[in-house]
Amino acid sequence: MEKESFIPLVVKWAQAHGFKEIQANMEGFETPKSYERAADNIKFTPDVTGVNMFNRHYLEVSMKTDQLRGSISKWKLLSELAGMKGAKLYLMAPRGHVRFTREMIEQYNIPAEVVKID
C-alpha cells in the first residue's frame, strides 16, 4: 500500500479527535505549508495538519521504507516545529508499521506520539 492511501484515514482520525482547520496533502483539502531545509533546499510537506487546543499539530503517515533517512529528517523537523509552538507530532502507523515507528523514534530520539490506524 502507498502512503498516500492512508491520508484519508488520518484526516478521519483528526476529525474524530476534535481537530479543526485540517489541511491535508491530498485532493479536496488545502495543502499544508511546506518547509525547506536551508542546507540542501529539500522541501518537506506534512501529510496532515490540524488545530487542536489553539495549536497546529502535525500528523504524518509512518511506514517502513527504503528512504528512511528522508523520513527521519522530516520527522525531526516537524517535531521541532511542533515543540516550538507547544504542539505535537503524531506519527500515524498502519498495521505492521507500529513497532518500526516506535523503534525509529526511540533510536533517533524524536518526541512524537505513535497512533495505530487501520
CNS distance restraints for C-alpha pairs under 8 A (distance, minus, plus):
assign (resid   1 and name CA) (resid   5 and name CA) 6.97 0.50 0.50
assign (resid   2 and name CA) (resid   6 and name CA) 7.49 0.50 0.50
assign (resid   3 and name CA) (resid   7 and name CA) 7.17 0.50 0.50
assign (resid   3 and name CA) (resid  61 and name CA) 6.58 0.50 0.50
assign (resid   3 and name CA) (resid  62 and name CA) 7.84 0.50 0.50
assign (resid   3 and name CA) (resid  63 and name CA) 7.16 0.50 0.50
assign (resid   4 and name CA) (resid  26 and name CA) 7.77 0.50 0.50
assign (resid   6 and name CA) (resid  10 and name CA) 6.50 0.50 0.50
assign (resid   6 and name CA) (resid  61 and name CA) 7.03 0.50 0.50
assign (resid   6 and name CA) (resid  94 and name CA) 7.83 0.50 0.50
assign (resid   7 and name CA) (resid  11 and name CA) 6.27 0.50 0.50
assign (resid   7 and name CA) (resid  24 and name CA) 7.55 0.50 0.50
assign (resid   7 and name CA) (resid  25 and name CA) 7.74 0.50 0.50
assign (resid   7 and name CA) (resid  26 and name CA) 7.39 0.50 0.50
assign (resid   7 and name CA) (resid  47 and name CA) 6.86 0.50 0.50
assign (resid   7 and name CA) (resid  48 and name CA) 7.43 0.50 0.50
assign (resid   7 and name CA) (resid  61 and name CA) 7.02 0.50 0.50
assign (resid   8 and name CA) (resid  12 and name CA) 6.21 0.50 0.50
assign (resid   9 and name CA) (resid  13 and name CA) 6.16 0.50 0.50
assign (resid   9 and name CA) (resid 117 and name CA) 7.20 0.50 0.50
assign (resid   9 and name CA) (resid 118 and name CA) 7.64 0.50 0.50
assign (resid  10 and name CA) (resid  14 and name CA) 6.13 0.50 0.50
assign (resid  10 and name CA) (resid  48 and name CA) 7.38 0.50 0.50
assign (resid  10 and name CA) (resid  59 and name CA) 7.36 0.50 0.50
assign (resid  10 and name CA) (resid  61 and name CA) 7.58 0.50 0.50
assign (resid  10 and name CA) (resid  92 and name CA) 6.97 0.50 0.50
assign (resid  10 and name CA) (resid 117 and name CA) 7.53 0.50 0.50
assign (resid  11 and name CA) (resid  15 and name CA) 6.20 0.50 0.50
assign (resid  11 and name CA) (resid  22 and name CA) 7.49 0.50 0.50
assign (resid  11 and name CA) (resid  24 and name CA) 7.32 0.50 0.50
assign (resid  11 and name CA) (resid  48 and name CA) 6.98 0.50 0.50
assign (resid  12 and name CA) (resid  16 and name CA) 6.13 0.50 0.50
assign (resid  13 and name CA) (resid  17 and name CA) 6.19 0.50 0.50
assign (resid  14 and name CA) (resid  18 and name CA) 6.49 0.50 0.50
assign (resid  14 and name CA) (resid  19 and name CA) 5.28 0.50 0.50
assign (resid  14 and name CA) (resid  22 and name CA) 7.81 0.50 0.50
assign (resid  14 and name CA) (resid  50 and name CA) 7.25 0.50 0.50
assign (resid  15 and name CA) (resid  19 and name CA) 5.35 0.50 0.50
assign (resid  15 and name CA) (resid  20 and name CA) 7.13 0.50 0.50
assign (resid  15 and name CA) (resid  22 and name CA) 7.98 0.50 0.50
assign (resid  18 and name CA) (resid  52 and name CA) 6.67 0.50 0.50
assign (resid  19 and name CA) (resid  50 and name CA) 5.37 0.50 0.50
assign (resid  19 and name CA) (resid  51 and name CA) 5.30 0.50 0.50
assign (resid  19 and name CA) (resid  52 and name CA) 4.95 0.50 0.50
assign (resid  20 and name CA) (resid  50 and name CA) 5.64 0.50 0.50
assign (resid  20 and name CA) (resid  51 and name CA) 5.04 0.50 0.50
assign (resid  20 and name CA) (resid  52 and name CA) 6.42 0.50 0.50
assign (resid  21 and name CA) (resid  50 and name CA) 5.55 0.50 0.50
assign (resid  21 and name CA) (resid  51 and name CA) 5.88 0.50 0.50
assign (resid  22 and name CA) (resid  29 and name CA) 7.78 0.50 0.50
assign (resid  22 and name CA) (resid  48 and name CA) 7.02 0.50 0.50
assign (resid  22 and name CA) (resid  49 and name CA) 5.68 0.50 0.50
assign (resid  22 and name CA) (resid  50 and name CA) 4.34 0.50 0.50
assign (resid  22 and name CA) (resid  51 and name CA) 6.95 0.50 0.50
assign (resid  23 and name CA) (resid  29 and name CA) 5.77 0.50 0.50
assign (resid  23 and name CA) (resid  30 and name CA) 5.10 0.50 0.50
assign (resid  23 and name CA) (resid  31 and name CA) 5.64 0.50 0.50
assign (resid  23 and name CA) (resid  32 and name CA) 5.34 0.50 0.50
assign (resid  23 and name CA) (resid  48 and name CA) 5.61 0.50 0.50
assign (resid  23 and name CA) (resid  49 and name CA) 5.23 0.50 0.50
assign (resid  23 and name CA) (resid  50 and name CA) 6.35 0.50 0.50
assign (resid  24 and name CA) (resid  29 and name CA) 5.52 0.50 0.50
assign (resid  24 and name CA) (resid  30 and name CA) 6.21 0.50 0.50
assign (resid  24 and name CA) (resid  31 and name CA) 5.39 0.50 0.50
assign (resid  24 and name CA) (resid  32 and name CA) 6.06 0.50 0.50
assign (resid  24 and name CA) (resid  46 and name CA) 7.78 0.50 0.50
assign (resid  24 and name CA) (resid  47 and name CA) 5.70 0.50 0.50
assign (resid  24 and name CA) (resid  48 and name CA) 4.27 0.50 0.50
assign (resid  24 and name CA) (resid  49 and name CA) 6.47 0.50 0.50
assign (resid  25 and name CA) (resid  29 and name CA) 7.18 0.50 0.50
assign (resid  25 and name CA) (resid  30 and name CA) 7.45 0.50 0.50
assign (resid  25 and name CA) (resid  31 and name CA) 5.05 0.50 0.50
assign (resid  25 and name CA) (resid  32 and name CA) 6.49 0.50 0.50
assign (resid  25 and name CA) (resid  45 and name CA) 7.66 0.50 0.50
assign (resid  25 and name CA) (resid  46 and name CA) 7.15 0.50 0.50
assign (resid  25 and name CA) (resid  47 and name CA) 5.09 0.50 0.50
assign (resid  25 and name CA) (resid  48 and name CA) 6.29 0.50 0.50
assign (resid  26 and name CA) (resid  31 and name CA) 7.15 0.50 0.50
assign (resid  32 and name CA) (resid  45 and name CA) 6.54 0.50 0.50
assign (resid  32 and name CA) (resid  46 and name CA) 6.30 0.50 0.50
assign (resid  32 and name CA) (resid  47 and name CA) 7.53 0.50 0.50
assign (resid  32 and name CA) (resid  48 and name CA) 6.85 0.50 0.50
assign (resid  32 and name CA) (resid  49 and name CA) 6.53 0.50 0.50
assign (resid  33 and name CA) (resid  45 and name CA) 6.45 0.50 0.50
assign (resid  33 and name CA) (resid  46 and name CA) 7.57 0.50 0.50
assign (resid  34 and name CA) (resid  43 and name CA) 6.30 0.50 0.50
assign (resid  34 and name CA) (resid  44 and name CA) 5.48 0.50 0.50
assign (resid  34 and name CA) (resid  45 and name CA) 4.35 0.50 0.50
assign (resid  34 and name CA) (resid  46 and name CA) 7.10 0.50 0.50
assign (resid  35 and name CA) (resid  43 and name CA) 5.53 0.50 0.50
assign (resid  35 and name CA) (resid  44 and name CA) 5.14 0.50 0.50
assign (resid  35 and name CA) (resid  45 and name CA) 6.37 0.50 0.50
assign (resid  36 and name CA) (resid  41 and name CA) 5.67 0.50 0.50
assign (resid  36 and name CA) (resid  42 and name CA) 5.55 0.50 0.50
assign (resid  36 and name CA) (resid  43 and name CA) 4.29 0.50 0.50
assign (resid  36 and name CA) (resid  44 and name CA) 6.16 0.50 0.50
assign (resid  37 and name CA) (resid  41 and name CA) 5.14 0.50 0.50
assign (resid  37 and name CA) (resid  42 and name CA) 5.45 0.50 0.50
assign (resid  37 and name CA) (resid  43 and name CA) 6.44 0.50 0.50
assign (resid  37 and name CA) (resid  44 and name CA) 7.92 0.50 0.50
assign (resid  38 and name CA) (resid  42 and name CA) 7.72 0.50 0.50
assign (resid  44 and name CA) (resid  74 and name CA) 6.28 0.50 0.50
assign (resid  46 and name CA) (resid  58 and name CA) 6.62 0.50 0.50
assign (resid  46 and name CA) (resid  59 and name CA) 7.04 0.50 0.50
assign (resid  46 and name CA) (resid  60 and name CA) 6.31 0.50 0.50
assign (resid  46 and name CA) (resid  78 and name CA) 7.72 0.50 0.50
assign (resid  47 and name CA) (resid  58 and name CA) 7.82 0.50 0.50
assign (resid  47 and name CA) (resid  59 and name CA) 6.35 0.50 0.50
assign (resid  47 and name CA) (resid  60 and name CA) 5.24 0.50 0.50
assign (resid  47 and name CA) (resid  61 and name CA) 6.83 0.50 0.50
assign (resid  48 and name CA) (resid  58 and name CA) 6.15 0.50 0.50
assign (resid  48 and name CA) (resid  59 and name CA) 5.02 0.50 0.50
assign (resid  48 and name CA) (resid  60 and name CA) 6.38 0.50 0.50
assign (resid  49 and name CA) (resid  56 and name CA) 6.54 0.50 0.50
assign (resid  49 and name CA) (resid  57 and name CA) 5.60 0.50 0.50
assign (resid  49 and name CA) (resid  58 and name CA) 4.64 0.50 0.50
assign (resid  49 and name CA) (resid  59 and name CA) 5.79 0.50 0.50
assign (resid  50 and name CA) (resid  56 and name CA) 5.41 0.50 0.50
assign (resid  50 and name CA) (resid  57 and name CA) 5.45 0.50 0.50
assign (resid  50 and name CA) (resid  58 and name CA) 6.79 0.50 0.50
assign (resid  50 and name CA) (resid  59 and name CA) 7.91 0.50 0.50
assign (resid  51 and name CA) (resid  55 and name CA) 5.30 0.50 0.50
assign (resid  51 and name CA) (resid  56 and name CA) 4.32 0.50 0.50
assign (resid  51 and name CA) (resid  57 and name CA) 6.04 0.50 0.50
assign (resid  52 and name CA) (resid  56 and name CA) 6.58 0.50 0.50
assign (resid  52 and name CA) (resid  57 and name CA) 7.15 0.50 0.50
assign (resid  55 and name CA) (resid  85 and name CA) 6.80 0.50 0.50
assign (resid  55 and name CA) (resid  86 and name CA) 6.72 0.50 0.50
assign (resid  55 and name CA) (resid  87 and name CA) 5.54 0.50 0.50
assign (resid  56 and name CA) (resid  82 and name CA) 7.49 0.50 0.50
assign (resid  56 and name CA) (resid  85 and name CA) 7.65 0.50 0.50
assign (resid  56 and name CA) (resid  87 and name CA) 6.19 0.50 0.50
assign (resid  57 and name CA) (resid  82 and name CA) 6.35 0.50 0.50
assign (resid  57 and name CA) (resid  87 and name CA) 5.27 0.50 0.50
assign (resid  57 and name CA) (resid  88 and name CA) 5.21 0.50 0.50
assign (resid  57 and name CA) (resid  89 and name CA) 6.12 0.50 0.50
assign (resid  57 and name CA) (resid  90 and name CA) 7.66 0.50 0.50
assign (resid  58 and name CA) (resid  78 and name CA) 6.83 0.50 0.50
assign (resid  58 and name CA) (resid  82 and name CA) 7.05 0.50 0.50
assign (resid  58 and name CA) (resid  88 and name CA) 6.47 0.50 0.50
assign (resid  58 and name CA) (resid  89 and name CA) 4.88 0.50 0.50
assign (resid  58 and name CA) (resid  90 and name CA) 6.13 0.50 0.50
assign (resid  59 and name CA) (resid  89 and name CA) 5.98 0.50 0.50
assign (resid  59 and name CA) (resid  90 and name CA) 4.69 0.50 0.50
assign (resid  59 and name CA) (resid  91 and name CA) 5.94 0.50 0.50
assign (resid  59 and name CA) (resid  92 and name CA) 6.72 0.50 0.50
assign (resid  60 and name CA) (resid  89 and name CA) 7.53 0.50 0.50
assign (resid  60 and name CA) (resid  90 and name CA) 6.22 0.50 0.50
assign (resid  60 and name CA) (resid  91 and name CA) 4.96 0.50 0.50
assign (resid  60 and name CA) (resid  92 and name CA) 5.80 0.50 0.50
assign (resid  61 and name CA) (resid  91 and name CA) 5.84 0.50 0.50
assign (resid  61 and name CA) (resid  92 and name CA) 4.70 0.50 0.50
assign (resid  61 and name CA) (resid  93 and name CA) 6.00 0.50 0.50
assign (resid  61 and name CA) (resid  94 and name CA) 7.91 0.50 0.50
assign (resid  62 and name CA) (resid  91 and name CA) 5.75 0.50 0.50
assign (resid  62 and name CA) (resid  92 and name CA) 5.64 0.50 0.50
assign (resid  62 and name CA) (resid  93 and name CA) 4.93 0.50 0.50
assign (resid  62 and name CA) (resid  94 and name CA) 7.43 0.50 0.50
assign (resid  62 and name CA) (resid  97 and name CA) 7.10 0.50 0.50
assign (resid  62 and name CA) (resid 101 and name CA) 6.52 0.50 0.50
assign (resid  63 and name CA) (resid  93 and name CA) 6.41 0.50 0.50
assign (resid  63 and name CA) (resid  94 and name CA) 7.23 0.50 0.50
assign (resid  63 and name CA) (resid  97 and name CA) 5.53 0.50 0.50
assign (resid  63 and name CA) (resid 100 and name CA) 7.89 0.50 0.50
assign (resid  63 and name CA) (resid 101 and name CA) 7.30 0.50 0.50
assign (resid  64 and name CA) (resid  68 and name CA) 7.66 0.50 0.50
assign (resid  64 and name CA) (resid  97 and name CA) 6.18 0.50 0.50
assign (resid  64 and name CA) (resid 100 and name CA) 6.74 0.50 0.50
assign (resid  64 and name CA) (resid 101 and name CA) 7.78 0.50 0.50
assign (resid  67 and name CA) (resid  71 and name CA) 6.64 0.50 0.50
assign (resid  68 and name CA) (resid  72 and name CA) 6.15 0.50 0.50
assign (resid  69 and name CA) (resid  73 and name CA) 6.19 0.50 0.50
assign (resid  70 and name CA) (resid  74 and name CA) 6.18 0.50 0.50
assign (resid  71 and name CA) (resid  75 and name CA) 6.11 0.50 0.50
assign (resid  72 and name CA) (resid  76 and name CA) 6.09 0.50 0.50
assign (resid  72 and name CA) (resid 104 and name CA) 7.93 0.50 0.50
assign (resid  72 and name CA) (resid 108 and name CA) 7.79 0.50 0.50
assign (resid  73 and name CA) (resid  77 and name CA) 6.20 0.50 0.50
assign (resid  74 and name CA) (resid  78 and name CA) 6.13 0.50 0.50
assign (resid  75 and name CA) (resid  79 and name CA) 5.95 0.50 0.50
assign (resid  75 and name CA) (resid  89 and name CA) 7.87 0.50 0.50
assign (resid  75 and name CA) (resid 110 and name CA) 7.29 0.50 0.50
assign (resid  76 and name CA) (resid  80 and name CA) 6.13 0.50 0.50
assign (resid  76 and name CA) (resid 110 and name CA) 6.12 0.50 0.50
assign (resid  77 and name CA) (resid  81 and name CA) 6.25 0.50 0.50
assign (resid  78 and name CA) (resid  82 and name CA) 6.00 0.50 0.50
assign (resid  78 and name CA) (resid  89 and name CA) 6.57 0.50 0.50
assign (resid  79 and name CA) (resid  83 and name CA) 5.95 0.50 0.50
assign (resid  79 and name CA) (resid  88 and name CA) 6.78 0.50 0.50
assign (resid  79 and name CA) (resid  89 and name CA) 5.34 0.50 0.50
assign (resid  79 and name CA) (resid 110 and name CA) 6.91 0.50 0.50
assign (resid  79 and name CA) (resid 111 and name CA) 6.27 0.50 0.50
assign (resid  79 and name CA) (resid 112 and name CA) 6.68 0.50 0.50
assign (resid  80 and name CA) (resid  84 and name CA) 6.23 0.50 0.50
assign (resid  81 and name CA) (resid  85 and name CA) 6.46 0.50 0.50
assign (resid  82 and name CA) (resid  86 and name CA) 6.11 0.50 0.50
assign (resid  82 and name CA) (resid  87 and name CA) 4.54 0.50 0.50
assign (resid  82 and name CA) (resid  88 and name CA) 5.13 0.50 0.50
assign (resid  82 and name CA) (resid  89 and name CA) 6.23 0.50 0.50
assign (resid  83 and name CA) (resid  87 and name CA) 5.69 0.50 0.50
assign (resid  83 and name CA) (resid  88 and name CA) 6.56 0.50 0.50
assign (resid  88 and name CA) (resid 112 and name CA) 6.64 0.50 0.50
assign (resid  88 and name CA) (resid 113 and name CA) 7.54 0.50 0.50
assign (resid  89 and name CA) (resid 111 and name CA) 7.42 0.50 0.50
assign (resid  89 and name CA) (resid 112 and name CA) 4.96 0.50 0.50
assign (resid  89 and name CA) (resid 113 and name CA) 6.38 0.50 0.50
assign (resid  90 and name CA) (resid 112 and name CA) 5.72 0.50 0.50
assign (resid  90 and name CA) (resid 113 and name CA) 4.85 0.50 0.50
assign (resid  90 and name CA) (resid 114 and name CA) 5.91 0.50 0.50
assign (resid  90 and name CA) (resid 115 and name CA) 6.81 0.50 0.50
assign (resid  91 and name CA) (resid 101 and name CA) 7.68 0.50 0.50
assign (resid  91 and name CA) (resid 112 and name CA) 6.67 0.50 0.50
assign (resid  91 and name CA) (resid 113 and name CA) 6.05 0.50 0.50
assign (resid  91 and name CA) (resid 114 and name CA) 4.80 0.50 0.50
assign (resid  91 and name CA) (resid 115 and name CA) 6.10 0.50 0.50
assign (resid  92 and name CA) (resid 114 and name CA) 6.01 0.50 0.50
assign (resid  92 and name CA) (resid 115 and name CA) 4.88 0.50 0.50
assign (resid  92 and name CA) (resid 116 and name CA) 5.90 0.50 0.50
assign (resid  92 and name CA) (resid 117 and name CA) 6.24 0.50 0.50
assign (resid  93 and name CA) (resid  97 and name CA) 5.51 0.50 0.50
assign (resid  93 and name CA) (resid  98 and name CA) 5.18 0.50 0.50
assign (resid  93 and name CA) (resid 101 and name CA) 7.00 0.50 0.50
assign (resid  93 and name CA) (resid 114 and name CA) 6.81 0.50 0.50
assign (resid  93 and name CA) (resid 115 and name CA) 5.99 0.50 0.50
assign (resid  93 and name CA) (resid 116 and name CA) 4.93 0.50 0.50
assign (resid  93 and name CA) (resid 117 and name CA) 5.81 0.50 0.50
assign (resid  94 and name CA) (resid  98 and name CA) 6.66 0.50 0.50
assign (resid  94 and name CA) (resid 116 and name CA) 5.75 0.50 0.50
assign (resid  94 and name CA) (resid 117 and name CA) 4.86 0.50 0.50
assign (resid  94 and name CA) (resid 118 and name CA) 5.65 0.50 0.50
assign (resid  95 and name CA) (resid 116 and name CA) 6.75 0.50 0.50
assign (resid  95 and name CA) (resid 117 and name CA) 6.76 0.50 0.50
assign (resid  95 and name CA) (resid 118 and name CA) 6.24 0.50 0.50
assign (resid  97 and name CA) (resid 101 and name CA) 6.17 0.50 0.50
assign (resid  98 and name CA) (resid 102 and name CA) 6.23 0.50 0.50
assign (resid  98 and name CA) (resid 114 and name CA) 7.32 0.50 0.50
assign (resid  98 and name CA) (resid 115 and name CA) 7.81 0.50 0.50
assign (resid  98 and name CA) (resid 116 and name CA) 6.44 0.50 0.50
assign (resid  99 and name CA) (resid 103 and name CA) 6.13 0.50 0.50
assign (resid 100 and name CA) (resid 104 and name CA) 6.20 0.50 0.50
assign (resid 101 and name CA) (resid 105 and name CA) 6.33 0.50 0.50
assign (resid 101 and name CA) (resid 114 and name CA) 7.23 0.50 0.50
assign (resid 102 and name CA) (resid 106 and name CA) 6.17 0.50 0.50
assign (resid 102 and name CA) (resid 114 and name CA) 6.82 0.50 0.50
assign (resid 103 and name CA) (resid 107 and name CA) 5.94 0.50 0.50
assign (resid 104 and name CA) (resid 108 and name CA) 5.97 0.50 0.50
assign (resid 105 and name CA) (resid 109 and name CA) 5.41 0.50 0.50
assign (resid 105 and name CA) (resid 110 and name CA) 4.77 0.50 0.50
assign (resid 105 and name CA) (resid 111 and name CA) 7.08 0.50 0.50
assign (resid 105 and name CA) (resid 112 and name CA) 7.18 0.50 0.50
assign (resid 106 and name CA) (resid 110 and name CA) 6.68 0.50 0.50
